[in-house]
């Protein structure tokens, strides 16, 4: 991985200070979003109404610099807004993280003085929606390799042929970020990172998404059948293998805290619902007093509270450190991955405890805890999945990252 440079961000601008003090998403908007979540889940429907409202509120361009049409939020500020959204609508928040991380990757380059992806920030600034086309059947190497064929064309354009899976925002994206493998020189295979327009010919969506949880993301399959990325939309051509490039670093620095924010939001919501249940469930064994007086309920709540405190603290610290910049030699990738993994694992534990507190009523499809129980289980599978994450963290601390 490339070296992460430090930034001089000691003094926030007045606009950033105001953004810090005043949440971007209003409680009224979040209430409407939350009220729609159960119906989206039941019908396996895309969150179209949420998208329009959140776009109008500026959420999709929140981290784009003001001079490029955005609101100029820092990563810590954006993460806090993602938590608030996930608290009410996890699927909506998760899918939009796949848009926001493109803004984060482009912003990372822009803040370093690299304007090669500025067009992404400008497109997001005028309302375009980006999605991620990285998932592939059988590809457990992630961005280091690809099963999609990338073919160079005269003039610098590239043709892509292959199968992408888990394309969140499938019904709504304007731009899809993809990667593919170029074997035109078999001795030196390359990975091509590029973007395609929805209006381009040679791609189609296969409506395959009918999942356990996070149903409103509509993460359908995408088939690339000769679609062409224009030269100006080819962001990187890298050697196959573990990528060593600031653009890929920027993706990781945006997507991993965002994922942590989503699962922390799920856990926090489940915890609050459990508190409500404990305060309203009556116990015959306790003479009609509520379950809040049961020692085991108190222990479950305490365990969940400890998990939440640690998730929030690590998430906040990591977002701040990434935004301010790590010193050369720091294991920043291990810390980003650890934050995501701790949020995912901790959220699962919190939701399980919340169901224990909520009792058998939590099993009802009418109970929000039932949906959160399903949604939180997707956390283990976001690339890199839990197994790969542990390998990468271990390799990073042992100093053998990239050599294994």
Backbone torsions as a table, in degrees:
resi	resn	phi	psi	omega
1	UNK	NA	152.5	-177.8
2	UNK	-78.5	163.4	-179.4
3	UNK	-71.6	136.5	177.3
4	UNK	-92.1	121.5	-178.2
5	UNK	-85.3	153.3	176.1
6	UNK	-83.4	149.0	178.4
7	UNK	-113.8	153.9	173.1
8	UNK	-94.7	91.1	-178.4
9	UNK	-125.3	32.4	-176.1
10	UNK	-65.6	-30.7	-175.2
11	UNK	-117.6	114.6	177.7
12	UNK	-75.0	147.2	177.3
13	UNK	-71.3	162.5	175.9
14	UNK	-56.1	-38.2	178.8
15	UNK	-64.0	-41.8	178.9
16	UNK	-66.2	-37.1	178.1
17	UNK	-64.5	-40.4	177.8
18	UNK	-66.0	-40.2	178.3
19	UNK	-62.6	-36.1	179.9
20	UNK	-65.2	-39.1	-175.1
21	UNK	-78.9	-32.8	-174.5
22	UNK	-114.5	115.8	179.0
23	UNK	-58.6	144.2	179.4
24	UNK	-71.3	-45.2	-176.5
25	UNK	-89.1	122.8	-178.7
26	UNK	-75.7	157.4	177.9
27	UNK	-63.9	-34.6	178.7
28	UNK	-64.1	-42.5	178.2
29	UNK	-63.8	-46.0	-179.3
30	UNK	-63.6	-33.3	177.4
31	UNK	-64.7	-42.4	178.5
32	UNK	-65.8	-42.6	178.1
33	UNK	-60.4	-45.9	-179.8
34	UNK	-63.2	-34.9	-179.1
35	UNK	-68.3	-23.5	-178.8
36	UNK	-89.9	-16.2	-169.5
37	UNK	-60.3	-42.8	-177.4
38	UNK	-64.9	-38.5	179.7
39	UNK	-68.2	-41.7	176.0
40	UNK	-57.7	-44.4	-179.0
41	UNK	-64.0	-46.8	-177.7
42	UNK	-61.8	-41.8	-175.0
43	UNK	-90.8	-1.5	-175.3
44	UNK	54.2	43.1	-173.8
45	UNK	-104.7	150.3	177.1
46	UNK	-71.4	150.0	-175.4
47	UNK	-84.6	57.8	-173.0
48	UNK	-61.9	-43.5	-179.5
49	UNK	-66.6	-40.9	175.9
50	UNK	-57.7	-46.0	-176.6
51	UNK	-58.9	-45.3	-178.7
52	UNK	-64.6	-42.2	-179.9
53	UNK	-68.0	-41.4	-178.8
54	UNK	-70.2	-34.3	175.2
55	UNK	-64.1	-44.6	179.2
56	UNK	-64.0	-31.6	179.9
57	UNK	-78.0	-9.4	179.0
58	UNK	90.9	7.3	-175.5
59	UNK	-64.1	-38.2	-176.1
60	UNK	-70.4	-21.2	178.2
61	UNK	-113.9	19.6	-173.0
62	UNK	-59.3	-39.3	-175.0
63	UNK	-93.9	-1.4	176.7
64	UNK	-72.1	135.9	178.3
65	UNK	-56.0	148.3	-177.5
66	UNK	-60.0	-36.9	-178.5
67	UNK	-69.3	-11.0	178.1
68	UNK	-110.3	12.7	174.8
69	UNK	102.2	6.4	-178.0
70	UNK	-105.5	-163.4	-177.2
71	UNK	-107.3	-9.0	172.5
72	UNK	73.9	25.2	178.4
73	UNK	-70.4	144.6	173.0
74	UNK	-76.5	168.7	177.6
75	UNK	-61.3	-45.3	177.9
76	UNK	-58.9	-38.9	178.2
77	UNK	-65.8	-42.1	179.8
78	UNK	-64.5	-42.0	179.7
79	UNK	-59.6	-40.0	179.1
80	UNK	-64.5	-37.3	177.0
81	UNK	-69.3	-37.0	177.5
82	UNK	-63.5	-37.6	177.1
83	UNK	-62.3	-45.5	-178.2
84	UNK	-63.3	-37.5	178.8
85	UNK	-70.8	-44.8	-179.7
86	UNK	-64.3	-28.8	177.9
87	UNK	-58.4	-32.8	-179.4
88	UNK	-103.2	-32.0	-174.5
89	UNK	-147.0	82.8	-175.9
90	UNK	-57.8	-41.6	-177.5
91	UNK	-65.1	-41.4	177.2
92	UNK	-61.1	-45.9	-178.9
93	UNK	-65.3	-41.1	-178.8
94	UNK	-64.8	-45.9	-179.1
95	UNK	-63.6	-41.3	-178.3
96	UNK	-72.4	-20.4	172.4
97	UNK	-62.7	-28.9	179.5
98	UNK	-74.2	-17.0	170.2
99	UNK	-87.1	-46.6	-174.5
100	UNK	-64.6	-27.0	-177.8
101	UNK	-73.6	-22.2	172.5
102	UNK	-70.1	-38.9	174.5
103	UNK	-61.5	-41.7	-179.9
104	UNK	-64.4	-40.7	179.3
105	UNK	-65.4	-45.0	178.7
106	UNK	-65.8	-37.8	179.4
107	UNK	-65.7	-38.3	178.4
108	UNK	-58.2	-44.7	177.2
109	UNK	-65.9	-44.0	-175.9
110	UNK	-60.6	-40.3	-179.6
111	UNK	-71.2	-19.3	175.5
112	UNK	-88.5	-1.5	-178.2
113	UNK	91.6	5.2	179.2
114	UNK	-93.9	113.8	-176.4
115	UNK	-97.5	13.7	-175.3
116	UNK	-66.0	-23.5	179.1
117	UNK	-115.1	17.8	-179.5
118	UNK	-60.6	-30.8	-179.7
119	UNK	-59.5	-30.8	177.6
120	UNK	-64.2	-46.3	179.0
121	UNK	-61.4	-40.7	-179.9
122	UNK	-66.9	-40.5	178.1
123	UNK	-64.3	-43.4	177.0
124	UNK	-65.1	-36.7	179.4
125	UNK	-61.5	-27.1	179.1
126	UNK	-100.7	11.3	170.9
127	UNK	104.9	4.7	179.3
128	UNK	-73.6	148.1	-180.0
129	UNK	-107.0	129.0	178.1
130	UNK	-106.4	150.1	176.5
131	UNK	-136.7	167.1	-175.2
132	UNK	-108.9	123.7	176.0
133	UNK	-112.3	62.5	-178.1
134	UNK	-105.2	-28.8	-177.4
135	UNK	-68.0	137.1	179.3
136	UNK	-142.5	141.7	177.2
137	UNK	-60.2	126.8	175.5
138	UNK	80.2	-2.8	-179.4
139	UNK	-91.8	98.0	176.1
140	UNK	-100.6	14.0	175.4
141	UNK	-97.2	-6.5	177.9
142	UNK	64.0	-133.5	-177.0
143	UNK	-75.9	-6.1	179.2
144	UNK	-75.1	-16.5	-177.6
145	UNK	-156.7	178.1	-179.0
146	UNK	-159.7	147.0	172.7
147	UNK	-93.1	-5.2	177.9
148	UNK	-85.2	137.3	-179.9
149	UNK	-87.8	126.3	175.0
150	UNK	-109.2	126.8	-176.4
151	UNK	-120.2	123.2	178.9
152	UNK	-70.8	143.3	178.4
153	UNK	-120.6	158.9	178.1
154	UNK	-57.9	140.0	176.8
155	UNK	90.1	-1.5	175.9
156	UNK	100.5	-1.5	175.9
157	UNK	-79.2	164.5	180.0
158	UNK	-134.6	141.2	175.4
159	UNK	-102.8	141.0	-179.4
160	UNK	-125.5	134.8	178.0
161	UNK	-136.2	125.9	178.3
162	UNK	157.0	-168.3	-169.6
163	UNK	-123.0	123.8	174.9
164	UNK	-111.9	145.1	178.6
165	UNK	-123.3	166.4	175.6
166	UNK	57.4	46.0	179.0
167	UNK	-86.9	83.6	177.0
168	UNK	-59.3	151.0	-176.1
169	UNK	69.7	21.9	-176.1
170	UNK	-51.6	-38.9	-178.1
171	UNK	-77.3	-10.2	-164.5
172	UNK	-126.7	-8.8	-172.9
173	UNK	-70.2	145.8	171.4
174	UNK	-97.2	-33.0	178.6
175	UNK	-130.1	137.0	176.6
176	UNK	-118.1	120.4	175.6
177	UNK	-82.3	127.4	-175.6
178	UNK	-133.4	166.2	170.3
179	UNK	-140.6	151.8	-180.0
180	UNK	-151.0	167.1	-175.1
181	UNK	-104.6	130.3	176.7
182	UNK	-104.4	115.3	179.2
183	UNK	-110.1	25.4	-179.8
184	UNK	-63.7	-27.1	169.9
185	UNK	-116.0	94.4	-173.1
186	UNK	-55.4	-28.3	-179.4
187	UNK	-76.9	-17.7	-177.6
188	UNK	-137.7	68.5	179.9
189	UNK	-63.4	149.5	-177.3
190	UNK	-129.4	154.4	174.5
191	UNK	-110.1	124.3	-176.9
192	UNK	-105.2	124.3	178.2
193	UNK	-106.8	124.8	-174.4
194	UNK	-153.5	175.9	179.3
195	UNK	-129.1	141.2	176.6
196	UNK	-119.1	149.6	176.8
197	UNK	-83.8	149.7	172.8
198	UNK	-61.9	-34.2	-177.4
199	UNK	-73.8	-9.5	179.7
200	UNK	-70.8	148.6	175.3
201	UNK	-81.5	156.5	173.2
202	UNK	98.9	20.3	172.8
203	UNK	-144.8	155.5	176.7
204	UNK	-151.6	155.9	178.3
205	UNK	-103.0	132.3	176.0
206	UNK	-108.2	115.4	-172.3
207	UNK	-76.9	84.2	-175.6
208	UNK	-103.0	-10.0	-168.1
209	UNK	-77.8	112.7	173.5
210	UNK	-152.8	79.9	-164.1
211	UNK	-108.9	172.4	178.1
212	UNK	-60.9	-48.1	-176.5
213	UNK	-140.6	178.5	-179.4
214	UNK	51.3	41.6	-170.0
215	UNK	-68.7	-31.8	-176.4
216	UNK	-71.5	-8.9	178.4
217	UNK	-66.1	-23.5	-176.0
218	UNK	49.0	59.3	-177.1
219	UNK	-86.6	67.2	-175.9
220	UNK	-75.5	168.4	175.9
221	UNK	-78.3	151.6	176.5
222	UNK	-127.1	130.3	176.8
223	UNK	-106.8	125.4	176.1
224	UNK	-99.1	116.2	-172.8
225	UNK	-127.7	62.8	-180.0
226	UNK	90.8	15.5	179.4
227	UNK	-65.9	145.1	-174.4
228	UNK	-114.6	130.6	171.1
229	UNK	-97.9	128.2	-178.5
230	UNK	-73.7	155.9	-174.8
231	UNK	-53.9	-39.4	-177.3
232	UNK	-71.3	-9.7	-179.8
233	UNK	-110.6	14.4	172.7
234	UNK	-96.9	110.5	-171.7
235	UNK	-87.5	-35.3	-178.3
236	UNK	-152.3	145.1	169.1
237	UNK	-126.8	109.5	-170.3
238	UNK	-121.4	154.9	173.8
239	UNK	-61.3	142.2	175.6
240	UNK	-60.9	145.0	-176.8
241	UNK	118.2	-179.4	-178.3
242	UNK	-51.5	120.7	-174.0
243	UNK	-73.1	137.3	177.7
244	UNK	-122.8	82.1	-173.2
245	UNK	-158.3	140.8	-179.0
246	UNK	-61.7	-29.6	179.2
247	UNK	-64.1	-44.3	177.9
248	UNK	-68.7	-38.9	175.1
249	UNK	-56.4	-42.9	-179.1
250	UNK	-63.9	-35.8	175.4
251	UNK	-60.4	-49.4	-178.2
252	UNK	-63.2	-39.4	-179.3
253	UNK	-69.3	-17.5	177.6
254	UNK	-98.6	-44.8	-172.3
255	UNK	-73.4	-37.4	-173.3
256	UNK	-71.4	-46.7	173.4
257	UNK	-61.4	-34.7	177.9
258	UNK	-63.5	-41.9	176.1
259	UNK	-63.5	-42.4	176.9
260	UNK	-59.1	-39.6	179.4
261	UNK	-63.2	-41.3	-179.6
262	UNK	-61.9	-47.1	-175.8
263	UNK	-75.6	-28.0	171.3
264	UNK	-65.8	-41.7	177.7
265	UNK	-60.2	-41.1	176.7
266	UNK	-60.8	-47.1	-177.6
267	UNK	-63.7	-41.6	-179.1
268	UNK	-64.4	-40.3	177.8
269	UNK	-64.1	-45.1	179.5
270	UNK	-61.4	-39.9	178.8
271	UNK	-61.7	-46.6	-179.0
272	UNK	-65.6	-37.6	176.3
273	UNK	-65.9	-35.7	177.7
274	UNK	-65.9	-39.5	177.1
275	UNK	-61.8	-41.5	177.8
276	UNK	-62.0	-43.7	-179.2
277	UNK	-64.0	-42.0	-179.1
278	UNK	-63.9	-31.3	-179.1
279	UNK	-84.5	-7.3	-178.3
280	UNK	-118.1	-24.0	179.5
281	UNK	-72.0	129.2	179.8
282	UNK	-95.7	144.3	-178.9
283	UNK	-114.7	118.5	176.1
284	UNK	-64.0	-37.1	-179.1
285	UNK	-65.1	-24.6	179.3
286	UNK	-100.4	20.2	177.2
287	UNK	69.6	27.4	177.6
288	UNK	95.6	-5.9	175.2
289	UNK	-71.0	164.1	-175.8
290	UNK	-79.8	167.2	178.9
291	UNK	-66.4	-12.7	175.8
292	UNK	-60.6	-20.2	-179.5
293	UNK	-92.8	-0.7	179.6
294	UNK	-81.6	128.9	179.7
295	UNK	-56.9	-39.4	-178.8
296	UNK	-68.3	-37.2	175.2
297	UNK	-62.2	-43.6	179.0
298	UNK	-61.2	-39.6	178.6
299	UNK	-65.9	-43.1	177.8
300	UNK	-60.2	-45.3	-179.5
301	UNK	-63.4	-41.2	179.3
302	UNK	-62.7	-44.0	179.1
303	UNK	-61.4	-43.7	179.7
304	UNK	-65.2	-40.1	179.9
305	UNK	-62.7	-41.1	178.4
306	UNK	-62.9	-43.2	177.1
307	UNK	-58.4	-47.3	-177.5
308	UNK	-62.0	-42.1	-179.7
309	UNK	-60.4	-42.7	-177.1
310	UNK	-71.6	-38.3	177.8
311	UNK	-62.1	-48.6	-177.9
312	UNK	-61.8	-43.7	-177.7
313	UNK	-62.9	-44.7	-178.8
314	UNK	-69.4	-39.3	179.4
315	UNK	-63.5	-45.9	179.6
316	UNK	-63.7	-44.1	-179.4
317	UNK	-62.7	-44.3	-177.5
318	UNK	-66.1	-42.1	178.1
319	UNK	-61.7	-42.6	178.1
320	UNK	-64.1	-44.7	-177.5
321	UNK	-65.0	-42.2	179.5
322	UNK	-63.5	-41.7	-177.7
323	UNK	-67.0	-40.2	-178.7
324	UNK	-78.5	-28.6	177.2
325	UNK	108.4	131.3	176.2
326	UNK	-83.6	149.3	174.5
327	UNK	-73.2	150.8	177.7
328	UNK	-55.5	135.7	178.3
329	UNK	92.8	-13.4	177.8
330	UNK	-71.0	144.1	-179.2
331	UNK	-79.3	65.8	-172.9
332	UNK	-64.9	-35.7	-179.8
333	UNK	-65.8	-42.3	178.0
334	UNK	-59.8	-37.7	-178.1
335	UNK	-72.4	-39.3	175.5
336	UNK	-62.2	-46.4	-179.3
337	UNK	-65.5	-39.8	179.3
338	UNK	-62.6	-38.4	179.9
339	UNK	-63.8	-46.5	178.1
340	UNK	-62.8	-45.1	-176.8
341	UNK	-67.4	-39.9	179.1
342	UNK	-64.9	-38.8	178.2
343	UNK	-65.5	-43.9	-179.2
344	UNK	-64.5	-49.0	-178.2
345	UNK	-67.8	-43.1	-179.4
346	UNK	-66.1	-39.2	179.3
347	UNK	-62.5	-39.7	177.9
348	UNK	-61.6	-42.9	178.6
349	UNK	-64.8	-40.9	-179.6
350	UNK	-64.5	-44.4	-178.8
351	UNK	-65.0	-40.9	177.3
352	UNK	-61.4	-42.0	177.1
353	UNK	-65.1	-38.2	179.7
354	UNK	-62.2	-38.6	177.1
355	UNK	-66.8	-36.2	176.0
356	UNK	-61.0	-43.3	179.4
357	UNK	-68.9	-39.5	-177.7
358	UNK	-71.8	-23.1	178.1
359	UNK	79.7	-168.1	-174.8
360	UNK	-61.2	-25.4	178.4
361	UNK	-61.3	-21.8	179.8
362	UNK	-65.8	-18.0	-178.9
363	UNK	-78.8	-14.5	-177.4
364	UNK	-70.6	138.6	176.4
365	UNK	-64.3	-15.5	177.2
366	UNK	-83.6	-7.8	-177.6
367	UNK	-97.1	128.0	-177.6
368	UNK	-60.2	-30.7	178.8
369	UNK	-59.8	-32.9	178.2
370	UNK	-61.8	-42.0	179.0
371	UNK	-68.7	-41.5	179.0
372	UNK	-63.9	-35.1	176.6
373	UNK	-58.9	-39.1	179.3
374	UNK	-77.5	-42.9	-177.2
375	UNK	-62.1	-41.8	-172.5
376	UNK	-67.1	-21.4	-177.6
377	UNK	-72.2	-13.2	178.4
378	UNK	-74.9	-16.7	-173.5
379	UNK	-58.5	-33.2	-176.7
380	UNK	-69.7	-13.9	-171.3
381	UNK	-106.1	-6.7	178.8
382	UNK	-67.0	129.5	179.9
383	UNK	-62.3	138.0	-11.3
384	UNK	-72.1	138.8	-177.8
385	UNK	-66.9	176.8	-172.4
386	UNK	-59.0	-42.5	-179.4
387	UNK	-63.5	-47.6	-178.9
388	UNK	-65.7	-35.8	179.3
389	UNK	-60.7	-45.4	-179.9
390	UNK	-63.7	-39.0	177.5
391	UNK	-61.3	-46.2	-177.0
392	UNK	-66.6	-39.9	178.1
393	UNK	-63.5	-44.9	179.0
394	UNK	-62.4	-44.3	179.2
395	UNK	-63.1	-37.8	-179.6
396	UNK	-63.8	-47.7	-179.0
397	UNK	-69.7	-29.9	-179.8
398	UNK	-83.6	-6.9	177.4
399	UNK	77.3	21.7	-179.6
400	UNK	-117.5	15.6	179.1
401	UNK	-60.7	127.9	-178.3
402	UNK	90.4	-14.7	179.2
403	UNK	-99.6	-9.2	-178.4
404	UNK	-96.2	NA	NA
